[in-house]
Amino acid sequence: MAAAAASSSSSSAAATPQGVTERRGIPAASFVEDVETYLRQAGLDVNSGLAFLQERLQQYKIVEMKLLAQQRDLQAKIPDIEKCLDIVATLQAKKALGEALTADFELSEGIYSRAKIEDTDSVCLWLGANVMLEYSCDEANALLKKNLENAKASLEVLVADLQFLRDQQTITQVTIARVFNWDVHQRRSKQAIKET
């Protein structure tokens, strides 16, 4: 019932910025101009309205935590992809010069081995889920560049989603404050009428 009430409140009593109703599944919060009209149209009393808005705010916070975790993962993934691209470019440059590449490999925690890589035409890439595939250097370079572009694009979308979500949280917090303040004002008005 609360969800139906919230959707019906998007008429004249509440307006969303730029007419956005959702972004990637995140519902837009409605700014309430007139609290009394909002509550009447939604069919809610003050306590039910505040409970609904608090619940929505908690939902926004849960989504924010998930998006922040995705953002951290992407921010960690991008430097790894860039490092892999640098390694493939270094291998190709050394091959073009006819030189061997000396590299240190971690065998175990704190234990390294030095290896000399001479004239290689392929590299092995971890794809995730314990899967490693061998690619030619050109294919690996193209795949890594595509993955880097996708990761950066995903990060941009996540940043925009987080900004949208923060805006919705702010609107919801302002609405909660407006409903609460309206209720306090109504109670004081009723008490003043009783005293006179």
HELIX and SHEET records of a PDB file:
HELIX    1   1 ALA A    2  SER A    8  1                                   7    
HELIX    2   2 PRO A   17  GLY A   19  5                                   3    
HELIX    3   3 VAL A   35  ALA A   42  1                                   8    
HELIX    4   4 VAL A   46  LEU A   97  1                                  52    
HELIX    5   5 CYS A  137  GLU A  195  1                                  59    
SHEET    1   A 2 ALA A  14  ALA A  15  0                                        
SHEET    2   A 2 PHE A  31  VAL A  32 -1                                        
SHEET    1   B 2 GLU A  22  ARG A  23  0                                        
SHEET    2   B 2 ILE A  26  PRO A  27 -1                                        
SHEET    1   C 2 LEU A 101  SER A 108  0                                        
SHEET    2   C 2 ILE A 111  ILE A 117 -1                                        
SHEET    1   D 2 SER A 122  GLY A 128  0                                        
SHEET    2   D 2 VAL A 131  SER A 136 -1                                        
END                                                                             
